[in-house]
């Protein structure tokens, strides 16, 4: 508007040059006007009480009682919430008022005192500014959000970051927040319960905090809007972030026949007296649930006495047993006190392997079966010989030495729990055969049983282990180069892909398992 007024004023000045008509010359040469000749009607614009952000328009008249015409060069306000409209005319003649609309839209509570100013110019080139005062008072509720925009930046998938968004009433009347939502990606959401006590009443100058978290579940951009509503009014804060990862891994397998797996598990019940054997009893069903759910073909014997004799009603437990039957048989095998138990796991399992030759090497498939030798003990192993010679003996049981592994539940750090000592010998044997060593001091052994099931079956069943821990939802499986979304599941306890029995791939097929990884938050 000021530029427009300036251009028009220059044009009018040009029109008042000495070449003008006699009538115009007579009007403009009767004398000179001065600032004292300018007046406003009314002398002051009074808006009174006004609702915040609601506009009201009043009119003011600009009068010239001087002898010559004046030009309105510019019109403006000293307060940005007050807008001065375009004058009804840009030439201000004697007793010929110009009308101007003035609009006020209060943006804060309290009184406003401002000026509206007019830059005037005479035909002779004199200039001055005349101003009128404006008053009013803004009232009502006023929501202020902080921050109005927030960027979480890069956050690793599976990790989270948080921000507190403040909602304040900067007005002088109550405001009722009736609804509060996060609209957008599910990765950005409020802390549970932050909107449970709606509606809120925000009194003047009060503040509430809303906690918002970004928990990306995929790589890439995420965005959402935190919205507060009261009636038809809505206020929002824009939030965004980027899901990131450390890397991507792929493991590949060539599918083989569903082979056989055998395990000999020595429970040194005298030596684990400090750990109530009911812990093992309660966890054994998980071992068989995991094996059976995976469709494994297995034979497992639990051992108690160092002569390797099988105790109880069965020589071994296999996949034909229900979970409850297998659990009952297992407990019968390893319970019975300290008879002939000398904490000698190596001796016990080798004697058992020799006595089990008829079913361990029953046919060609069983002759190629994997053997897991497992000790459960919170004491030192007293078998003769060292770990190196015992591992060599174990690996001689199969043509492929990788088909025999040692695993243990024991103590590998002195003093980790009361009454325990390192499971010497087995610690080294597990490391030498790349087996798993689980902490006997843990009170919940369900996870131990899942891991033992996984290592017993690894490479011989429908379970295909991952190399690292995948980020949630990132696992993809392809069969001979074609992505497949059905027929398998990711088992977190096993950290492996498990194929359903009716969806097991044909032998010779290639399985590629890709997943995203993170080194931590």
N, C-alpha and C positions, 0 to 999 in steps of 0.2 A: 504493500500500500504506500509506504513512503516514497518509493521510486516512482510510482504512478503519479502521486501528487506533485513530485518535483518536475516531471516531464510536462504535466499539464500546466503547471505554473509558468514554466519557461515559454510554453506556447502562448499563454495569455500575455506574458510580458512582451513577446514579439508582436502580438496583435495590438499593443498599446504604443506602438512606435509613432514618430511624428507623421507618418503617412496615413494615420487613422482618419476617420471622417470627422467633420467639424463637431458633430454631436458628441462623439466619444471624447474628443479633445476638450470640449467645454466641461464635460463631467469630471475629467481627471485634472483640470487645472484650476479648480475653484479653491484649492488650498491643499495642505498636507495633513494626513492623518497621523496620529501618534499612538503609543501604547495605551495612553489614558482614554482613548476613544473606544477601546475594546472592552466588552463586558459579556458575562455569561448569565443565562437564565435557565434553570435556577443557578444561584451563585455557588452552590455546592450540591453534588449528587450524593444522595443518602440511600444506600441499598437496604439498610437495616439488617435484621437477622436473615440469614440465608443458609439453606441446606448445603452441606459439602457436595461438590461436584455437580450441583444443579445450577443451570445458567439463568440469569435474569438480565433483562435489557431495559435501560432507561434512556431517555432522550435529553440532550442538552442543546441550547441554542447559543450560537456565537453571533454577537451584535457588533456593528461598527457605527458609531455616532459621528465619525470624522467626515471630512468633506470629500475624500477620494476613495476609489475602489482599492481594495487590498486583495492580494492573492494568498490562498492557503497552500503553503509549500509542503508541509508535512504535519501529521497528527499521530501522537503516540502516547503510551502510558508508562509510568515509572514502576508498574507492577505487572509481571507477566500473566497474572490471572485476570487482568482487565484488558479487554480488547476494544480499541477505538475503531468504529466503523468508518466507511467512506462518507465524507460530508455530502450533503444534498447538493452543494455547489462548491466550486473552487474559487469563485470570485465573491468577495465579501463587500457588498455595496452599502452605501449610506441607507440606514433604516431598512435594510433588506436582509434579515437574518438567515444564517445557514444552520441547518439541523444536522446533528450528529448522534447516531446510536452508540451507546456505550454498554458493553456486556461484561458482567462479572461472573466468573465461575470459581468460587472459593475452593482452594486445594488444601487448606489447613484450617484448624480451628483458631478462633480468636479474631481480634479486630484487624481491619485493614485500613490504612490511611495512605492514599496515593494521590498523585497528580496526573491529570490528562493535559497534555501540552500541544500547542499549535504554533508552528513556525510560520510567520507571516512576512510578506514582502510588499513594499510599495512600488508604484511604477517608476519612482526615481531611484530605486535600488536599495532603499533602507530596509533593514530586516530586524525582527525581534520575535520574542516568544512570549505568548500569553498562556496562562495555565489556570485550570480550575481544580478544586480538591474533590476527592471521592472518599466516602467512608462506608463501612459496612462491618458485619460481624458474622463469621462462618461458624456453623454448628453442625453436630451429627457424629455418627461413628465413622472411623477411618481405619481400615485394615492395612497393616504394613508387614510384608514378608521379608525375611532376611535369612539366607540369600534368595534373591529372585531367580538366579541361575546358578547351577553348580555342576562342575565337571569332575567326576571321580578319577578321571585319567585311566591308565591301564591297571587293571586288577586281574590277578591270575584266576583262571577258571577254578571254581571250588573254594576260593577264598572270599573274603568280604571286606567291605569298607563302609563306614557310616558317616552320616552328617546329621546334625540337629538343625531343623528349620524352625525359626522363631516366627510365630504369628502374634502380632501385637495390635492393640486398639489405640491408635494415636489420636482418637477423637474424644469428644466430651459426652458421648451417649453410649449406652450398652449396645453390643452387637451379639447376636446369637448365631453361632456356627452350627448349622443343622446337618451338614454332611461333609465327610472328609474321605477322599479316595486317592489312589494312585492309578492313573490311567496310562497304560503303555506296557512295556516289556515286563514279564513276570520276574526278571532278575532284579528289578528295583522295586522295593516294597517297604511298607512301614514296619516298625517293630510291632509284633502282635500285641493287641490291647490298647494301642494308642488312640483308637477311635471308638472304644467300647462305651465310653461314658457320654457320647453325644446325646442331645445337643449341649454345646458349651455356651456359657455366657461370659463374654469378654467385657469386663468393666473398663471404663476409661483408663488408659495408660497401663493396662495389665498385659502380660505376655504368657504364652504357652509354648512349649517345645514339642515338636514332632520328630521322632527319630526315624530316619530313612536309611536303608541299607542297600548296597549294591553287591549282589552275589552272582556273578556271571556263571552260566552253565554252558556257555559256548564261546567260541572265538569270534570277535567282531564287535560292532557297535551296538549299544543298547541305549534306549532313551525312554523317559516317562515324564509325566506331569503330576505333581502333587496339587490337588485341587481342594479348596475350601469353598463352601457354598452357604449362602444365607438368602433364602427366598430366591429371587431371580439374579442375585449378585454372585459372581464367582471370582475368586482370586487364585492365582496359580504360581507355582515355582517350577521351572524347567530343570530337569536333571538328566545327566547323560554320563556314559562311561564306556570303556572298551574292555572286553574280555580278552585275556592274553594267556599264553602257555609258554613253557620252557622248551618243549620239543614234541616230536611225534615219533613213535616207535612202531615197527612192524615185525612180527614173528611169523615164520612160515613152517608148515608141517606137510609131510607127505603121508597121507592116510594109509595106515596098515590094517591088517586084520585085527579084530577085537581079540587081543592076545590074553594070556593068563598072567595072574600076579599072585605071589605067595608071600606070607609074612609070618615070622616067628617073633612073638612079643614076650619078653621075659619080665615078669613083675616080681621084683625083689621085695616081697611083702614084709620081711623082717626089717629090711633097711629103710622102708618108707613109713615106719610106725609113727614118725612125727607128723605125718600128713595123713589124716584120716582117710582110709582107703575108700570111704564112701564118695570122696571126690572123683575117683576113677569110676566107681560103680555108676554114678550119676551121668558121667560123660560117655560111657561106652555106647549107649544107643545112638549118639551122634555119629560115631564111627561107622556104624552099619547103615544108618539112614543115608549118609553121604555116599557110601559104596553102592548101595542098592539103587539110589536115585540116579547114579551115573551109569547104571547098566554094566557094572564091572563083573568080570569073571574072576573070582578070587578064592583062595583057601587060606584061612588064618588059624593059627594055633597059639593060644596063650600058655605060657610055661611058668612053673613055680619051682620045680626041683632041678638041681644041677645035673642030674642024670639024663635030663631031656625027655623023661617019660611024660606022656600026655595024661593029665588028670581029668576025671569026669567021664561023661558018657560018650564023648565024640573025640575022634582023632583031630578033626579040624571043623571049622565053620565056613560055609560057602554061601553063594548068592541064593541058594534054594531056601535058606532060613529067612523067616520074617524077622523084623527088627527085634521084636520081643523075644523070639526064640533064640536069636543070635546072642542077645544080651544075657539071657539066662544061662546059655551054654558057656559064654566067656567067663562069667563070674564063677561058675562051677570049676572052670579050668584053673583059675589063678588063686582062688581062696583056699585056705586050709592051714594057715599057720606057717611056722618057720622050718618045717621038716625038710632037711637036706638043702636048705637055702644058705649058700655061703657067699652071696653077693657076686657070684662069678657069672656075669652075663655072657662073656665070650664062650666059656666052657659050656654053659647051658644051651645056647643056641646051636653050637656045633654038634653037640650030642643029639639035640632034637632033629636037626637036619638029617643026620645019619639014620635015626630011627624012622624018619618020615619018608625014606627013599621010595617006598612003594607008591605013595600018592603024589609026592613032589615031582617025580619023574615018570608019571604014569604012561605018557605017550609023547609023541613028538612035540605037540604044542606045550605040554607041561615041561618038557626038557628044555624048552627055550623061554620058560616063564621067568619073569623078574622076581628076585628074592629080596625082601626087606628084613633086616635083622635089627630088632628094636629092643632097647633096654629101658626100663623104668626103675630108677634107683636114686636115692639121695645120699649114697655112700660111695666109697672107693671100690673099683672093681678089683677082685682078688684072683682073677684067672691067671694061669701061668702064661708066660710070654708077653711080649710088648705089643703095642698097637700095630706096628708095621707087619710083624709076622702074622697077627690075627687077621689083618686086612688081606694079606696075600692068601691066607687059607680060605677066606670067604670068597674072594674073587676067582679062586680056582674051581668054584662050584659051577661056573658057567663058562662056555667058550668065549662069550663077550663079557669082559670084566665089568663093564658099565652096568650090567644087569644085576649086580649085587651091591646093595647100599646099606650102610649103618645109619640108624636114627636113634634119638634118645629123648627121654624126658628126665632131666636130672639137674644137677647143680654144676655150673661152670664158673662160679665166682664164690670164693669162700665167704661165708657169713651172710649170704643174700637172704637167708631165712634161718630161723632157729633150728639147731640140730643138724644142719646139712653140711656136707663137705663135697668138694668137686668130684664128679663122676670120672675119675682118672681112667685113662685108657680109652673109654668110649668117646671122650671129648675129641681125642686125636683121630680115632677111627671115623667119626662123623665128618671131621674136616677133610680127611684123606679121600673119602668117597663122595664128598660134596652132598652129604645128607642134611637133615635138619636136626637142630638141638633146641629143645623147648624147655622152658623154665618150670621146674617142679614146684617152685614157690608160689606160682599163680594159684588162685583159689577157684577160678572158673576154667575148666579144662575142655569145654565144648570146642573152643577154637583150636586147642591142641589136637583133638580128635579129627577135626576137619582137615588140618594140615597133614596129619599122618595118613588119612585116607587119600589125600592128593598125591603124596610121595609114593604110597604103595601102588597107586594106579598109574602114575605118570608114564606116558609113552606106551601104555598097554590097554587103554580104554578110550571111551568117548570124551575124555577130559584132555584139553589142550592148554597148557599153562602159559601165562604171559610172563615176559621178562621183567616188567616193572609194573607199578600200580597205576591203572588208568584213571583219568579224570572221569567223574560221573557222567554217564551218557555218551562217552566219546568212542566206545568200542564199535568197530565195524568189522564184519567178517565177509570174506569173499571165498568162493569155491570155484577153482579153475578160472579165476579172473572175473567172476560174476558175483556182485554183491548179493548176499542173502540176509534177509531180516527175520526169517522164521526157522524153526527147527533147532534152535540153540538158545542158551541163556548164559549170561555172565554171572558166575558165582563169586561173590566178594570174598567169602571165607577161603575158598581155594585159589583165588586170583587166577581163574581159568575159565575158558569157554567150555561148556558142557553141552554136547549134542544129545538131543532126545533119542531114545532107542529107535524109534521108527524113522528118524531122519539122519541116521549115521551115514556119512558119505561113503561112496564106494572106495575100496582099497586102490591106491595109486593116485587118487585125486590130490590136488594141492590146496591147502587151506592157508590163507593169509589173514592175519589178525592185526589190524591197525588201531592205534589208540593214542590219545594225547596224554602227555605226562607233565608233571610239575615238580620242582624241587622243594616245594613248600611255600607257605604264604609269607 
